[in-house]
Amino acid sequence: MTAVSYSSTSPSAPERLRERVGSLTVRRLGTVARVAGLLVVALLTIGPVVWTVSTSLRSPAESFDLPPQLIPADGTLSAYRQVFGQLDVWLLALNSALVTGLIAVGQMLTAGLAGYAFALLDFRFKRPLFGLVLATMMVPVQVTIVPVFLILKGMGLTDTLLALIVPAVPTAFGTFLMRQYFLTMPKELGEAAMIDGASPWRVFRSVYAPLATPGLAIVGVLAFNYHWNEFFRPLILETSNQNFTMPLGLVSLQGNLGTGSISVVLAGVVLSMIPAVVVFVIGQRPLREGITSSGLKG
């Protein structure tokens, strides 16, 4: 009998150890790179906000110190007092809250109904109509502002808060988002309700709308934050000071730049940011749940 020798091709223990160490090192470097990238993005995002708040707490003379100091040497709220002295901040905030609040609620309602119809109902020309809705997303507001202004003028709504609210209630993006959200829901729920005699409206109100709350929260939060900071449409449609929104009212602070009081301007900016930040913080949880629960999947 001849002895048969087998050559082992498996790596030895030291080689396996080196491979494992190398794999852990690569993973660790990848984690460090991701964390470093997130820190850079966070710094670029939060840095200007921190600098704005810091400058708003400085005196006008300290605003132009070189080298600039992140923390004010003598923090003061005088810039904020000047903002309240030069502007009717409460009226501007009330107008902005009324406009953005009604737009957010209106978009949640119209986007929910339209998204439900395009996703779960069958009717003629559904696909072409949905394509037409999506096509409106590619048309900038600057293109349609003149015909919108003429229509509102014919209706007697120019220089009113309704001129800002009514045209902004329909939302193509919200309709698209809610359609994608409703497509992830089982049709059997609605079919069972219809068998029991429920109308399409009752099916939407009692079955699908409660399940779509996270998606509707996304529409509402995004609508509020966008229209709170909107400047172009109020600039065109509003002429009376009592109808100005916060971004439009802050324009009158630009005269302070000529006197070197940049802290006053930035104090007004900080005041205008507070409501949007509060709404985002409150709506952050449903916003996150809406995105992670497949609301954006096709």
ZAFI-291527 format. One line per field, with one value per residue (C-alpha): x, y, z. Coordinates in steps of 0.1 Angstrom, whole numbers. Last residue first. Layout:
<nodes>
px = c(X ...)
py = c(Y ...)
pz = c(Z ...)
</nodes>
This chain:
<nodes>
px = c(-427 -412 -414 -438 -418 -422 -388 -399 -431 -415 -388 -414 -436 -406 -393 -427 -421 -385 -395 -423 -400 -373 -398 -411 -376 -361 -378 -365 -330 -333 -344 -314 -293 -305 -299 -264 -255 -257 -231 -251 -257 -265 -293 -313 -317 -342 -371 -366 -375 -412 -412 -396 -422 -453 -467 -505 -505 -478 -499 -485 -489 -490 -456 -433 -456 -450 -412 -404 -413 -396 -428 -440 -412 -412 -449 -452 -424 -440 -475 -465 -444 -471 -495 -472 -470 -508 -514 -528 -554 -564 -567 -595 -620 -617 -606 -631 -658 -650 -650 -684 -687 -713 -697 -682 -667 -649 -635 -623 -606 -586 -579 -561 -530 -511 -477 -495 -510 -475 -465 -498 -491 -457 -470 -499 -476 -453 -481 -496 -529 -532 -507 -530 -555 -532 -511 -539 -560 -537 -550 -532 -549 -581 -606 -614 -602 -570 -565 -568 -544 -518 -520 -515 -484 -470 -470 -435 -419 -434 -412 -429 -412 -436 -465 -455 -462 -498 -500 -486 -512 -539 -524 -524 -559 -575 -606 -612 -599 -593 -564 -533 -545 -576 -557 -530 -556 -574 -543 -526 -558 -561 -525 -520 -549 -536 -501 -515 -537 -507 -484 -508 -519 -485 -470 -496 -493 -455 -457 -482 -461 -429 -444 -410 -385 -388 -391 -359 -342 -349 -334 -303 -300 -299 -263 -233 -201 -172 -194 -185 -174 -149 -139 -102 -109 -139 -168 -198 -181 -190 -227 -229 -230 -258 -270 -235 -236 -270 -259 -226 -244 -267 -238 -220 -250 -250 -213 -204 -230 -217 -181 -192 -211 -180 -158 -183 -184 -146 -142 -167 -149 -116 -130 -144 -110 -92 -116 -110 -72 -74 -94 -71 -40 -56 -65 -29 -16 -39 -29 -48 -65 -48 -37 -16 -28 -3 -12 8 12 0)
py = c(531 536 570 560 529 532 549 582 584 574 601 628 615 619 652 669 687 695 707 729 744 751 768 789 800 809 843 855 845 864 895 892 889 922 939 924 939 973 989 1020 1010 975 988 998 961 959 967 934 916 924 902 872 876 880 913 918 948 965 967 956 919 897 902 902 877 853 857 855 820 811 801 786 760 751 747 727 703 698 692 669 648 646 634 605 597 598 575 546 569 581 546 530 555 586 569 540 565 586 555 545 518 490 461 449 484 479 446 461 490 467 442 470 465 497 504 522 547 561 564 583 604 615 623 643 662 670 682 705 722 746 771 791 797 807 835 855 846 868 898 923 907 888 907 876 893 904 868 856 883 875 838 846 867 842 812 814 826 797 773 746 712 702 709 678 656 666 661 626 619 630 608 578 582 588 570 559 532 541 530 550 581 585 581 605 631 628 629 656 678 674 676 705 724 719 731 761 770 769 787 816 820 815 840 866 861 864 896 910 900 914 949 961 989 987 949 947 972 952 921 941 952 916 919 895 913 892 875 838 830 858 874 882 909 926 936 926 941 977 968 951 913 889 887 878 846 836 840 822 793 791 794 765 742 730 731 717 689 680 679 658 634 629 623 597 580 579 566 538 529 529 506 483 481 475 447 430 434 419 390 384 385 360 337 339 331 301 286 291 261 245 214 190 154 126 91 63 34 0)
pz = c(-51 -17 1 28 35 73 76 61 81 113 109 102 130 154 140 142 176 167 132 146 172 146 123 152 163 129 125 158 148 115 134 157 126 113 146 149 116 131 109 102 65 76 98 67 60 89 66 48 80 73 42 60 89 68 57 58 81 61 30 -4 -5 -36 -51 -20 -3 -33 -33 5 18 51 69 36 35 72 74 42 52 86 72 44 66 92 65 59 96 99 69 90 105 70 56 75 90 68 36 38 47 17 -6 9 35 29 47 15 11 45 34 1 20 42 13 -6 16 23 5 -23 2 10 -27 -33 -2 -15 -50 -37 -13 -42 -63 -36 -37 -7 -20 -43 -15 13 0 -16 14 35 16 -7 -37 -31 -52 -73 -105 -86 -75 -111 -123 -96 -105 -141 -132 -105 -129 -143 -110 -92 -111 -133 -129 -101 -124 -145 -115 -115 -153 -148 -122 -147 -174 -151 -138 -172 -162 -126 -102 -66 -44 -53 -73 -51 -18 -29 -39 -6 15 -5 -3 35 44 20 36 71 61 42 71 95 71 66 102 117 92 99 137 135 116 140 170 154 149 137 147 185 185 164 186 217 200 192 228 241 252 255 264 251 226 220 184 184 151 145 139 155 131 153 184 174 168 203 202 209 173 163 184 171 135 141 156 126 102 119 122 86 77 111 107 73 86 116 93 72 102 115 82 79 115 107 75 94 120 93 76 109 118 85 88 123 110 81 104 128 100 88 123 126 93 61 46 16 34 14 17 16 3 16 -8 0)
</nodes>
